[in-house]
Each structure stands twice: as structure tokens, then as C-alpha cells.
Amino acid sequence: MNPRDNVEREIISLIPQHNFKRIAEICEEYELESRSVPFYGVHLIVYLIQNNSINARFLWKRIPNEVKQSEPELAAIWKIGTHMWTRNYSEVYKSFVRYQWSHLHTPLIAALAEAFRNRTLQLISNAYSTISVVSAAELFGLSNEEAIKIAQANHWEYDPTSNSLKCNAVDTPKIQQTGIDQLGQLAGYVMFLE
């Protein structure tokens, strides 16, 4: 069994756990240490799932042109990313189903669709107090009925008379990060107290 197969098995085992951070780390390590072609498609999808557009763009730039041209699936993944950055929501969702994905990419594309829809739901709930069902359906890449179900599952209220949805803000966990500025500020407080 070659090392690539072992890495692929590990990636496949991490997908159901949604451990995309570890998958990205594996792809980065494999790209740096391996002599064979890295898992560019997996790597790119995982960056898109993590909403890490900067690293996705840098990855795309360092992929050799021969690989980009010889792998249509990689180009299809990149197309999804470009639609995401240009906020072309309907094309993002169409791109998810337009291509016949490989066995390795299929569950990752499903996870990307879910992550993108959840981010869109969060953005809408923070930006709108009310949105039409038609607009919500377009932004979610769903039918009107499916958009109503998703909205109601997230505690939005459906008004059938105006065919609109009253948005409630989606709670997002606050990630506390400790940066150099915060450490400097903390040091200043300590000095002040002494």
C-alpha cells in the first residue's frame, strides 16, 4: 500500500467527523513532504468549507498549470470558489450539482453546500428583519417550500399573507482569540495595578 492511499483513507475517516481543520493539516503536510501529486481538490474544498478564501487563492496560485488543465474536477471546485467570492449564490448551488464528483470529493462537496447554506442563513438573519420567500429560496439554493422549512427550523416566522419570512438572529459562538494587541493591553493593566 502506497503512502497516498494511507493519507486518502485518513482523510475519508475524518470527513464524517467534520474535522476539516485536521484534513487541511494533512493536505498541507502531504503537499510539502510528498513527491506525488498532492490532494489539491480536497485541500481547496476544505479551505472553502472553512471560509478561508485567502489560503484557497494561494493554493490555487501554487497549483501547477499542467495540473489545473489536466483535472477538470479541480477547475469545477475553483469555479465554486469564484462564485462564492462574487456572491453569485444561484451559481454556487448549481455548481454543487453540475459536476459528477469523485468518491473522495462527493462528501466534501455536500459538507461545503451545508456550510455555505449555514453561512448564508447567518448573514441573512443578521442583515434582514424580513425577507421574501422567493429571495430566501434563491439565496439558499432551495425551492420556496424548502426555504420555508429551513427558516422555520431556525426559528424564523413565516407570514403566508405577504409570503415573507421574519428573520431572527442566529446565535454564533464567539471565538476568543488572544493576539499580541490583547497581550499588550493585559500587560498594561497589570503594570497599572502594580
N, C-alpha and C positions, 0 to 999 in steps of 0.2 A: 504494500500500500504506500503510495507516494504522499509526501507532506501536504500537498494541495488537497487531497481527499480528506485527510485528517482535519485540516482547517475548515473545509466545507462542512464536514459533519458537526464540528463545534458550532459553526455559525447557525446551522439548521437547528441545533439543540437550544440555542439562545433565542430564537425568533418567538416561540410561544410564550416565553417569559418576558417578552418585550424589553430585553436587556440590550437596547440599542447602543448604549454607551460602550459596553464591552465588545459588541460587534464592530463598532468603529475602531476601537483599540486593536482588535485582531487584524482588521484590514490594514491599518496603518503599519503594524509590525510586519505583516506579510509583505507589504509593498516595499518596506525598507530592507528586509532580510532575504527575500526570495529572488531567484533568478528567472522564475517563470512569470507569466502574466498575472498581475495582482487581480483581486476581486473588485475591479473598478465599478461595476454595476451595483454590487451590494454596498460598497463604500458610498457611492453617490446617493443611493436611495436612503441609506441611514442618515446621512447628513441632511437630506430633505425632511426626513421624519423628525429630526431634532431641530428643524428650522434653522439650520446652520448654513446660511447661504454663502457666507464668506469662505468657509472651508470647501463647500461644494464647488464654488467657482475656481478656487485654487487647484482643487483636484482635477477639474476639467482641463485647466490650462496645462497641467503636467502630464496628462494622458497623451501618449504619442499619437500623432495624426493617423498613422497606419492603423492603430487600434480603433480609433474613433470611426474610421472609414470602413473597417472590416467587421465591425459589430453593430448591426442596426439596432439591436436592443439597447445598447448604450446610448445611441443617438435618441431613441424614444424616451429614455429616462431623462436625458438632458432636456428634451422638449418639455417634459412635465415641469422641470425646474424653471425653465424660462417662462412658461405660462404662469407659474406661481408668482414669480417676481414681477411680472407685468400685471398681476391681478386679473388675469383672464380666466375667471372661475369656471365658466362653462367648458372651456378648452382643457382645463386641468382634469375635470371629471371625464370628459370624452377621451382624453389620453390614457386614463387608467384602464379603460376597456377596449381601446382601439387596437392594442398590440397583443399578440399571443405570447405572454411572458413565460420564461423558463421556469422549471420547478423550483429553483433557488430564489428567483425574483418574485414569483406569484404571492407568497405570504407577506413579503416585504411591501409590495405594491398595495396589498389590502391594508396593511398597517399604516402606510403613507396616506391612503384615502381616508382612513379613520382619523388620523392625526390632523390632516388638513381640514376635514369637516369640523372637528372639535375646535381648532383654532379659529375657523370662520365663525362658528357659533359664539365663541367667546368675544370676538371682535364685534359682531353684530349686537350682542347683548350689552356691550359697553358703549356702542356708538348710537344705538337707536332706542327710542322708547316704544315705538310702534313701527312695524314693517309689514308690507303686504305679503300675503302668502305666495304670490307669484314671484316676487323679488327674493323672498327667503328660499323658495324652491330652486331658483336659479343659482343662488349663492351656495346652496348645499349640494347642488347637482342631483336633486331628487325630484320626484313628482310632487304635486301640491299636497296630496294626501300623506305622503311620506314625510314631507317637511312639517306638516301639522303634527304628526306623531312625534317626530324628533323634538319639536319645540315644546310640546306638552310634556314630554319625558324630562325636559329641563325646566319645568315649572313656568313656561310661558303660557299666556292665556290666549285662546283663540276666540275671535269675535266673528261669527258667521255672517252677521249683517254687513259688516264692512270688508269681510274676507281678509282680515288682518290679524297680526299676532302682536300681543303686548309683551315686550321683552323684559325679562328680569335679569339682572346682572348675574353672571356665572362666577361663583367663587373660584379663585385660583390661588393655589398655595403660594405664599410669599417665600421666595428663596433668599435666605440671608447670606450675603457674601461678605467676606472680610477682605477688604482691599487695603492698599498702602495708605490711602487717604483716611480710612477709618482707624487704622492703627496709629497714624499720626495724631488724629483727633483724640483718641483714647490716651495717648501719651501726654497730650496737652492737658487733659482733665486731671490725670494723675499728678502732674507737676503742679497744677493749680491747687490741688487739695493738700499737697505737702507744704 
